[in-house]
Amino acid sequence: MGLLTIGAFAKASRLSPKALRLYDELGLLAPARVDPVTGYRLYAPEQLERARLVAWLRRLGMPLARIGEVCDLCESDAAAAAREVRAFWARAEAETAARRDLAAFLIDHLSWKDPDMSPTSSTVEPLDIRYAALSDTGLVRESNQDTAYAGPRLLAVADGFGTGGGPAGEAAVQVLKRLGAEAVAEAVAEGVPAGELLNALEDAVERAGLAVRDIAGADAAPHEVGTTLTAMLWTGSRLALVHIGDSRAYLLRDGELFQITHDHTLVQSMVDEGRLSPEEATSHPQRSLLLRALTGGAGGAGGAGGAGGAADIRLHDARPGDRYLLCSDGLSSVVPTDDVRHVLTVARDPEQAVRELIALANGAGGPDNVSCVVADVLAPEPGRQP
């Protein structure tokens, strides 16, 4: 069979000619030949398999840059391509879970009765956690503006910036430690619906933003003072995730490592839109530019964030055997993900894991403050309440 016109190829691949032209411009699916006289794009029949894969991945909602990676992987290592799809879908399911929790609240609110799907139902078996936190200045910075905290109800990492960044991060964590932990304790004791718990946590994040604004108030440029915040509040059977900025949360489950937060940065938004590849993002000069954070400027109080946009707040299912990592970008920006996964897989306990992860960051030059919190989910001991 000879080359196919763009119209015939579009029909066979179920991609529109407009989409094919876009994928050509992005280097995702280049034609086999372009007629030098007419400029018509011509495609080889063997390109149909890649085109169909592109179409399927687009139906999943995968960003174009990531689709290119999966397609390239598929040609050399189908198993690795499958892992990439699995990781993408894990994150998509987490985002769907956030909408599910909101739907549960709305059903409860509109029907005036507890929804059957209430994730804080007392029928859910409670679990325990074992945790450790460690923060280090690194090898380049003169002071540490990170805050790392781990306790029976709260796990948190905050990465402050500006002249008052350190106190700003600490203030935000303290508010969640007090108000957020109280909300979770009440939810566990009274079995409140998911929506009410999420609302309480949203209020706590707003109070954390106000605390940051108070810290930044005395600064000459308060809008340049702020902090990221990534935290998990433990309900006994689920983790309530609060996230704003570019600190991260990861989940190690069944040997696979998933990033369960989304960076609120300019570079990440460009990756999502297909304008930048993940490899290009790692060296982009604006890779640290935040689109969302808790800041001291106007509109910086609370979930809105002075950098624009609300904090992500959702509930996350936990299972015995799960291991969670919260970290500042002092780890994620310098240590390859495969190395992080290896440490989390082999470390015997959270204390060993946080020490080894920070050692890796410093071994890579320690260009920034680095903080890590690791928590293991355990089945409860008989007769013990979590």
Secondary structure, DSSP 8 states (H G I E B T S, - for coil): ---EEHHHHHHHHT--HHHHHHHHHTTSS--SEE-TTT--EEE-GGGHHHHHHHHHHHHHT--HHHHHHHHHHHHH-HHHHHHHHHHHHHHHHHHHHHHHHHHHHHHHHHHTS--TT-TT-TTS---EEEEEEEEE--SS-SS--EEEEE-SSEEEEEEEESTTHHHHHHHHHHHIIIIIHHHHHHHHHHT--HHHHHHHHHHHHHHHHHHHHHHHTTSSSGGG-EE-EEEEEE-SSEEEEEEESS-EEEEEETTEEEE-S---BHHHHHHHTTSS-HHHHHT-TTTT-BSS-EESSTT-SGGG-TTSS--EEEEEE--TT-EEEEE-HHHHTTS-HHHHHHHHHH-SSHHHHHHHHHHHHHHTT--S-EEEEEEEEE---TT---
